[in-house]
């Protein structure tokens, strides 16, 4: 069975899901008030919208290439997109921002794809801010350059929202205990009304203590400044402050994490003396009734009294079109010829391309002997937000897109169903600051495709993924959730810290029918991030710390070649009942990672010992432990050579492994 489709059906990979996700042939008619009307005043429900980053105009209707929209913001705002519709980005165009897809229906997904000359590059969706012009940088001292200062002013005609009289609520969970009351006589002059929060038990996660108010009018692309006075009997740094949706799926429109480790100064550190505080937001979504949430879980020590007065939210304007309002997790020069090395204070910029993101001033400081633009034609600052945020979305297909240079996830979100990612490229993903642990160590993150908690019926196939801070592909979660029927196949992965990561940490959760098959994975831990991680861990497979009930996890027909630490890590549970592994190619040169094929708990096992260990547990009885011999590895042609020992074992995988 050499025909790929026949072979896949015969092996039972789809389990009926592909047919459920196919676009239905039948068309429904709906009323419309746009161009392209059908006779009788209705248009086909399965409409097509075009987006052209060069010649488009967001004031058009988007329903023909000559009437294309221009921006991701317009796509996000398109209430007219319905199940079965297609949103097509022009090949050769570049788009910036964070896509928030519209969901479809089970038999009629919304498709985000490409149009135009088939020989042109895939449309690029960038999660970065461009700082490639000489006037984007100023020299602040010898050898240290910084992005231009950011300045804000009140938006003309806009009125600040006084939050003091609003209805505030305090939510606690996870063993946390706290109380909140509205009181008079606060502030430095004792003449303000405000809030008094008394902490009794802080909890262990940010969401365990939430102080919030709702009903705020937030507009996409708008800048907002939260201003207030504060004091606390014990120093407090809120874990996060967010403008977000007031109901499930709790979409975030803008989030600031004041707990960012900053050795030069403390940002939003609320001390015993009254101080004026300001927090800036850049909203990437619109909501007439948004919620403002101050996350205090793990940050409000027991016995601490926190007082807030004079709270107001001001619409403001910025002097920059794309301010660095979130952490910069990577600096990418000339498309990846060099990358920056993230530091956590300005005094640490010692070597060329060391950089520091200043969360208070919203600036990047960079070590460079001469103007940065003399050393690179393009400089992209990767921003800490997902390129595609699909939280709460169902039945969407992403096809033939090129996602680059985002410091969060490439595609990520929780509570998803019926997601397909096909023929997409991912590169220079991740590196954003996620949180700072109790020991003061900053933790960074970022996966190319992540399904987080409550994900089912998802497929990632024939994608090319490289240069990822964490995992190229992963489904993971915590708290009670279900991850079911997720397939990763025919993908080519290189220079990612992990090729595939799998875990779920609640005993009441379930992982069922997770399949990683016919993928080509090379050079784990050889990417831009490995050398600057506080936890270098270059491995192709990371199966660890997973307490959820698991069944039907299949890893077969893959090629795993070279990893800095080991090809596979098994940890935290007995995988023998949940996992099936077979027909894989395992290749770890003796001079790489000490020749370790497997890390079992804390034991590193070489080729002979690993082969015996795996086969003794019923794994990889038909696998090959040898060099797969690619056509031209140095040039990125990862098809199997005619003399490869893997031929006949993993046939069919070459379709996604070309250069």
C-alpha positions in Angstrom: 0.0 0.0 0.0 2.2 2.8 -1.2 -0.5 5.3 -1.8 -0.4 7.6 1.3 -4.1 8.0 1.8 -4.8 4.3 1.4 -2.0 3.5 3.8 -3.2 6.0 6.4 -6.8 4.7 6.3 -5.6 1.1 6.6 -3.5 1.9 9.7 -6.5 3.4 11.4 -4.9 6.8 12.0 -8.1 8.8 11.4 -10.6 6.9 13.4 -13.3 8.6 11.4 -12.2 12.0 12.4 -11.0 13.3 9.0 -14.5 12.7 7.5 -16.0 14.6 10.5 -13.7 17.5 9.9 -14.1 17.7 6.1 -16.0 20.8 4.8 -19.6 19.8 4.0 -20.6 19.9 0.4 -24.1 21.3 1.2 -24.4 25.1 1.4 -26.7 26.9 3.7 -28.1 30.4 2.8 -28.0 33.2 5.3 -29.0 36.9 5.1 -26.1 39.2 4.3 -25.6 42.9 3.9 -22.3 42.8 1.9 -21.2 42.6 -1.6 -21.4 39.2 -3.3 -25.1 38.7 -2.6 -26.8 35.8 -4.1 -30.2 36.2 -5.8 -32.9 36.8 -3.2 -30.5 38.8 -0.9 -28.6 36.0 0.7 -24.9 34.9 0.2 -23.4 31.5 0.4 -22.7 30.7 4.0 -19.3 29.2 3.0 -17.8 32.5 1.9 -14.2 33.4 1.2 -12.4 36.4 2.6 -9.1 37.7 1.3 -6.3 39.5 3.2 -3.4 41.2 1.5 -0.8 42.8 3.7 0.6 45.0 0.9 -2.4 46.2 -1.1 -5.4 45.4 1.1 -7.7 47.9 2.9 -9.6 47.2 6.1 -12.4 49.4 4.9 -13.3 47.0 2.1 -15.5 43.9 2.4 -12.7 41.4 1.8 -14.8 39.2 -0.5 -12.5 39.3 -3.6 -8.7 39.6 -4.0 -9.3 43.2 -5.4 -11.3 44.0 -2.3 -9.0 42.3 0.2 -8.6 43.3 3.9 -5.2 44.3 5.1 -4.6 43.3 8.7 -5.0 40.6 11.3 -6.9 43.1 13.4 -9.6 43.3 10.7 -9.8 39.5 10.5 -10.1 39.2 14.3 -12.9 41.8 14.3 -14.8 40.1 11.4 -18.2 39.2 12.9 -19.3 38.2 9.4 -17.1 35.1 9.4 -19.3 32.0 9.9 -18.8 28.2 9.9 -17.6 26.9 6.6 -16.0 30.2 5.6 -12.4 30.6 4.4 -10.0 33.4 5.3 -7.1 33.4 2.8 -3.9 35.4 3.3 -2.0 36.4 0.1 1.2 34.4 -0.5 4.3 36.7 -0.4 2.6 39.1 2.1 3.6 39.7 5.7 1.2 40.2 8.6 1.8 41.2 12.2 -0.2 40.6 15.3 -2.0 37.8 17.2 -4.7 36.0 15.3 -7.8 35.1 17.2 -9.6 32.6 15.0 -13.4 32.3 14.6 -14.7 28.8 15.3 -16.7 26.7 12.8 -19.0 23.7 13.1 -18.2 20.0 13.1 -18.7 19.4 9.4 -17.9 23.0 8.3 -14.7 24.3 9.9 -13.4 27.8 9.3 -10.3 27.6 7.2 -7.3 30.0 7.5 -5.2 29.5 4.5 -3.3 31.0 1.5 -4.1 32.3 -2.0 -2.1 33.7 -4.9 0.9 32.5 -6.9 1.6 28.9 -5.9 5.3 29.6 -6.4 5.4 32.5 -3.9 6.3 32.1 -0.3 3.6 31.2 2.2 2.0 34.1 3.9 4.0 35.1 6.9 2.3 35.7 10.3 4.9 37.4 12.5 4.7 37.7 16.3 7.4 40.4 16.4 7.9 44.2 16.3 10.2 45.5 13.5 13.0 47.7 14.7 15.1 47.7 11.5 15.4 51.4 10.9 18.4 53.4 12.2 16.2 55.8 14.0 14.6 53.0 16.0 17.8 52.9 18.1 19.6 55.4 20.3 23.0 55.0 22.0 22.5 55.4 25.7 26.2 54.8 26.6 29.2 53.4 24.9 28.3 50.1 23.3 24.8 50.0 24.7 21.9 50.9 22.4 18.2 51.1 23.2 14.9 51.3 21.3 13.4 54.7 21.3 11.8 55.9 24.5 8.1 55.3 24.7 5.8 58.2 25.6 2.0 58.2 26.3 -0.5 61.0 26.5 -4.2 61.0 27.2 -6.2 60.2 24.1 -7.9 63.3 22.8 -11.6 63.4 23.6 -11.4 60.2 25.8 -12.6 60.2 29.4 -10.8 58.2 32.1 -12.9 55.6 33.9 -13.0 56.1 37.6 -12.9 52.6 39.1 -13.2 53.6 42.7 -16.9 53.4 42.9 -17.2 50.3 40.8 -18.4 46.9 42.1 -15.3 44.9 42.9 -15.2 41.2 43.8 -12.6 38.9 45.4 -12.4 35.3 44.2 -10.3 32.7 46.0 -9.6 29.0 45.4 -6.9 26.4 45.9 -6.7 26.8 49.6 -6.2 30.5 49.5 -8.0 32.8 52.0 -8.5 36.6 51.7 -11.1 39.3 52.4 -11.9 42.5 50.6 -13.8 45.6 51.7 -14.5 49.1 50.4 -13.4 51.8 52.8 -13.1 55.6 53.0 -10.1 57.6 54.2 -7.4 56.0 52.1 -4.5 57.5 50.1 -1.6 59.8 51.2 -4.1 62.5 52.3 -6.6 60.2 53.8 -9.3 61.6 51.5 -9.8 58.8 49.0 -12.2 55.9 48.8 -10.6 52.5 47.9 -10.2 48.8 48.6 -8.6 47.0 51.5 -7.6 43.4 50.9 -6.5 41.2 53.9 -4.5 38.2 53.0 -4.9 35.1 55.2 -3.4 32.3 53.0 -1.9 33.2 49.6 -2.4 30.0 47.6 0.2 28.7 45.3 -0.9 29.9 41.8 -1.8 33.3 40.4 -5.4 32.5 39.9 -6.0 31.4 43.5 -6.6 35.1 44.5 -8.3 37.4 42.0 -9.5 40.9 42.6 -11.7 42.2 39.7 -14.2 44.6 38.4 -16.1 44.3 35.0 -18.0 46.5 32.5 -14.9 48.2 31.0 -15.0 49.3 27.3 -11.8 48.0 25.7 -11.0 48.5 22.0 -8.6 46.5 19.8 -5.4 48.3 19.2 -6.1 50.8 22.0 -3.6 51.7 24.8 -4.8 52.1 28.3 -3.1 53.2 31.6 -4.3 51.9 35.0 -3.3 54.5 37.6 -3.7 54.1 41.4 -2.1 54.6 44.8 -1.2 51.7 46.9 0.5 50.5 50.1 0.9 47.1 51.8 2.0 46.1 55.3 4.3 43.6 53.7 5.8 44.2 50.2 3.5 42.9 47.4 4.2 42.5 43.7 1.0 41.3 41.9 1.5 38.2 39.8 -0.4 39.7 36.9 -2.9 42.3 35.9 -5.2 41.7 33.0 -7.8 43.2 30.8 -9.9 40.1 29.9 -13.3 38.7 29.0 -15.6 38.5 32.0 -16.9 35.0 31.2 -15.6 31.8 29.7 -13.3 31.2 27.9 -11.7 34.1 29.9 -9.9 35.5 26.8 -7.1 37.9 27.7 -7.0 41.2 25.7 -3.9 42.5 27.5 -1.8 41.2 30.4 1.0 42.7 32.3 3.1 40.6 34.6 4.7 42.9 37.2 6.5 40.0 38.8 9.1 40.1 36.0 12.6 39.7 37.5 14.4 43.0 37.1 17.7 43.5 38.9 17.9 47.2 38.1 14.6 48.1 39.7 11.4 46.6 41.1 8.4 47.2 39.0 5.1 47.8 40.7 6.4 46.8 44.1 3.8 47.9 46.6 5.6 48.8 49.9 4.4 50.0 53.3 4.5 53.7 52.2 1.9 55.1 49.8 3.2 55.2 46.2 1.7 56.1 42.8 1.5 53.2 40.4 0.8 53.0 36.7 0.3 49.9 34.5 0.1 50.2 30.6 -1.9 47.9 28.4 -2.1 47.4 24.6 -5.3 45.6 23.8 -5.4 43.1 21.0 -9.2 42.5 21.4 -12.4 44.5 21.7 -15.0 44.0 24.4 -17.6 46.6 25.7 -17.8 44.8 29.0 -14.3 43.6 29.7 -13.0 42.7 33.2 -9.9 44.1 35.0 -8.3 41.4 37.1 -5.5 41.8 39.6 -4.0 38.3 40.2 -2.6 38.1 43.8 -2.4 34.3 44.3 1.0 33.4 45.7 1.9 37.1 46.0 -0.2 38.2 49.0 1.6 37.0 52.1 -0.5 35.7 55.0 -1.2 38.6 57.4 -0.7 41.3 54.8 -3.1 44.1 54.3 -3.1 45.7 50.8 -4.8 49.0 50.3 -5.6 50.6 46.8 -7.0 54.0 46.3 -7.8 56.4 43.4 -8.1 53.7 40.8 -8.8 54.9 37.2 -8.3 53.5 33.7 -7.2 56.1 31.1 -7.3 55.7 27.3 -3.9 56.9 26.1 -2.0 57.3 22.9 1.5 56.0 22.2 4.3 57.6 20.1 5.0 54.2 18.5 2.9 52.2 16.2 3.8 48.9 17.9 5.1 49.5 21.5 6.9 46.8 23.3 4.1 46.4 25.8 4.9 42.8 26.6 8.2 40.9 27.3 10.6 40.5 24.3 11.7 36.9 24.3 14.1 36.9 21.4 15.9 39.3 19.1 16.1 37.8 15.6 18.7 39.4 13.2 18.4 38.9 9.4 15.8 36.2 9.7 17.8 34.0 12.0 21.4 34.5 11.0 21.9 35.6 14.6 19.8 35.8 17.7 20.1 37.8 20.8 20.9 36.4 24.3 18.3 37.4 26.9 19.6 39.0 30.1 17.8 40.1 33.2 19.4 43.5 33.9 21.2 46.2 32.0 24.4 45.6 34.0 24.6 42.1 32.5 25.1 43.2 28.9 28.6 42.0 28.4 28.8 40.4 24.9 27.6 41.4 21.5 23.9 40.8 21.1 23.2 40.5 24.8 19.9 42.2 25.3 17.6 43.2 28.2 13.9 44.0 28.1 13.0 46.8 30.5 9.4 46.2 31.6 9.0 49.6 33.2 10.2 51.6 30.3 9.0 49.2 27.6 12.4 49.3 25.9 15.1 46.9 24.8 18.7 47.5 25.6 21.2 45.8 23.4 25.0 45.4 23.5 26.4 46.4 20.0 29.7 47.8 18.9 28.2 50.4 16.6 24.6 51.0 15.5 22.6 47.7 15.5 21.3 48.4 12.0 24.9 48.6 10.7 25.3 44.9 11.7 21.9 43.6 10.4 19.4 44.6 7.7 16.4 43.4 9.7 15.9 43.3 13.5 12.8 41.6 14.8 11.8 41.7 18.5 9.7 38.7 19.3 6.8 39.6 21.6 5.5 37.5 24.4 2.0 36.6 23.0 0.8 33.7 20.8 0.9 34.2 17.1 -2.5 32.3 17.0 -4.5 32.3 20.3 -7.2 29.7 19.8 -8.5 29.4 23.4 -12.0 28.2 23.4 -12.1 27.7 19.7 -13.6 24.7 17.9 -13.4 23.3 14.3 -10.7 25.4 12.6 -8.2 24.4 10.0 -4.8 26.3 9.4 -3.3 25.5 6.0 -0.1 26.7 4.3 0.8 29.5 6.7 4.3 30.5 7.9 4.4 31.5 11.6 7.6 33.2 12.8 9.3 35.1 15.6 6.7 35.0 18.4 8.0 34.8 22.0 4.8 32.9 23.1 3.3 29.9 21.4 3.0 29.7 17.6 -0.5 28.2 17.9 -1.8 27.7 21.4 -4.9 27.6 23.5 -7.0 25.6 25.9 -10.5 24.1 25.6 -10.2 23.3 21.8 -11.8 20.8 19.6 -11.5 19.8 15.9 -8.3 21.7 15.2 -6.2 20.9 12.1 -2.8 22.4 11.4 -1.6 21.3 7.9 1.4 22.2 5.8 2.4 25.1 8.1 5.9 26.3 8.9 7.1 27.5 12.3 10.4 29.1 13.2 12.0 31.2 16.0 9.1 30.5 18.4 9.2 31.1 22.2 11.5 32.5 24.8 9.0 34.8 26.5 9.1 35.3 30.3 6.4 33.1 31.9 7.0 33.6 35.6 9.7 33.9 38.2 10.0 31.0 40.6 10.3 31.2 44.4 14.1 31.1 44.1 14.1 34.2 41.9 14.8 32.2 38.7 13.0 33.5 35.6 11.2 30.7 33.6 10.7 31.1 29.9 8.4 29.2 27.6 7.1 28.8 24.1 5.9 25.9 21.9 5.2 25.8 18.2 1.9 24.0 18.5 0.4 23.5 22.0 -3.0 22.0 23.0 -3.4 22.9 26.6 -6.0 21.0 28.7 -9.4 19.9 27.4 -8.3 19.3 23.8 -9.9 16.7 21.5 -10.0 15.6 17.9 -6.9 17.6 16.8 -4.4 16.9 13.9 -1.0 18.4 13.1 0.4 17.0 9.8 3.1 17.8 7.2 4.4 20.9 9.0 8.0 22.0 9.2 9.1 23.2 12.6 12.5 24.5 13.7 14.1 26.8 16.2 11.7 26.5 19.1 12.5 27.4 22.7 10.5 24.5 24.2 8.5 21.9 22.3 7.8 21.7 18.6 4.6 19.8 19.3 2.8 19.1 22.6 -0.4 18.5 24.4 -0.3 19.1 28.2 -2.3 20.3 31.1 -3.0 20.6 34.8 -6.2 20.6 36.7 -9.0 18.2 35.8 -9.2 17.9 32.0 -9.4 15.5 29.1 -7.0 15.3 26.2 -8.3 12.9 23.6 -7.7 11.8 20.0 -4.8 14.0 19.1 -2.6 13.0 16.1 0.8 14.4 15.0 2.1 12.9 11.8 4.4 13.4 8.8 6.0 16.5 10.4 9.7 17.5 10.1 11.2 19.0 13.2 14.7 20.3 13.8 16.6 22.5 16.3 13.9 22.5 18.9 14.6 21.9 22.6 12.0 19.1 22.5 10.4 17.6 19.4 7.4 16.2 21.3 6.4 16.8 24.9 3.5 15.0 26.7 2.2 15.4 30.2 -0.9 16.0 32.3 -0.7 16.4 36.1 -4.0 15.7 37.7 -5.0 12.1 38.7 -8.6 12.8 37.8 -7.6 13.8 34.2 -7.5 11.6 31.2 -5.2 11.3 28.1 -6.5 9.0 25.5 -5.5 8.1 21.9 -2.5 10.4 21.5 -0.5 9.4 18.4 2.9 10.7 17.3 3.7 8.9 14.0 5.9 9.1 10.9 7.7 12.3 12.0 11.3 13.2 11.3 13.0 14.7 14.3 16.6 15.9 14.2 19.0 17.8 16.4 17.1 18.4 19.6 18.8 21.0 21.7 20.8 22.5 18.8 18.6 25.6 18.4 19.1 29.2 19.3 17.7 28.7 22.9 19.7 25.8 24.3 22.7 27.8 25.4 20.7 30.5 27.3 18.2 28.2 29.0 18.5 27.9 32.8 17.4 24.3 32.3 19.0 22.9 29.1 17.2 19.7 28.3 17.6 18.9 24.6 15.6 15.7 23.9 13.3 14.6 21.1 10.7 12.9 23.4 9.8 14.3 26.8 7.4 12.0 28.6 7.5 12.9 32.3 5.6 14.0 35.4 2.3 12.9 34.1 -0.2 11.6 36.8 -3.3 11.6 34.6 -4.9 8.3 33.6 -3.5 7.5 30.2 -4.3 5.0 27.5 -3.6 4.6 23.7 -0.5 6.7 23.6 1.3 5.6 20.4 4.8 6.6 19.2 5.8 4.7 16.0 7.3 5.1 12.6 9.4 8.1 13.6 13.0 9.0 13.1 14.8 10.4 16.1 18.4 11.5 15.2 20.8 13.3 17.5 19.9 15.2 20.7 22.2 17.1 23.0 21.0 15.3 26.1 19.2 12.1 25.2 16.7 11.0 22.5 14.0 10.1 25.0 13.2 10.9 28.6 10.8 8.7 30.6 10.0 9.9 34.0 7.4 10.0 36.8 5.3 7.0 36.0 5.2 3.4 34.7 4.4 3.9 31.0 4.2 0.3 30.1 0.4 0.1 30.1 -0.3 3.5 28.6 2.3 3.6 25.9 3.0 1.7 22.7 6.3 2.4 20.9 7.5 0.5 17.8 9.1 0.8 14.3 11.1 3.9 15.2 14.6 4.8 14.2 16.8 5.8 17.2 20.2 7.4 16.3 22.5 9.0 18.9 26.2 9.4 18.0 28.6 8.3 20.7 30.1 11.8 20.9 26.7 13.5 21.5 25.1 13.7 24.9 27.4 11.0 26.1 25.7 8.7 23.7 22.6 8.7 25.8 19.5 7.3 24.0 17.3 7.2 27.1 17.1 9.0 30.4 15.0 6.8 32.7 14.3 8.6 36.0 17.9 9.8 36.7 19.7 7.0 34.7 21.3 7.8 31.3 21.3 4.7 29.1 23.4 4.3 26.0 22.5 2.5 22.8 22.9 -1.2 23.9 21.5 -0.6 27.4 18.6 1.5 26.1 17.7 -1.1 23.4 17.6 -3.8 26.1 15.6 -1.7 28.5 13.0 -0.7 26.0 12.5 -4.1 24.4 12.4 -5.7 27.9 9.3 -3.6 28.6 7.6 -4.4 25.3 8.7 -1.2 23.4 10.5 -0.9 20.1 10.7 -4.6 19.3 10.9 -3.8 15.5 12.8 -0.6 15.8 16.2 0.3 14.4 19.0 1.7 16.5 21.2 3.1 13.7 22.0 6.1 11.6 18.9 6.7 9.3 21.1 8.1 6.5 19.3 11.0 5.0 19.7 12.2 1.4 21.6 15.4 2.4 21.3 16.2 6.1 23.7 19.2 5.8 21.3 20.9 3.3 18.2 20.0 5.2 17.0 17.2 2.8 15.8 14.7 5.4 14.4 12.1 3.0 15.7 8.6 3.5 18.7 7.7 1.3 18.3 4.5 -0.8 20.6 2.7 1.5 18.9 3.8 4.7 18.3 0.9 7.2 15.0 2.5 7.9 13.5 1.9 4.5 10.5 -0.4 4.7 10.2 0.4 8.4 8.9 3.9 8.2 7.8 4.2 4.5 5.5 7.1 3.8 7.3 9.6 6.1 9.4 11.1 3.3 6.5 13.2 2.0 7.1 15.7 4.7 10.8 15.5 5.0 12.1 17.4 2.0 14.5 20.3 2.0 
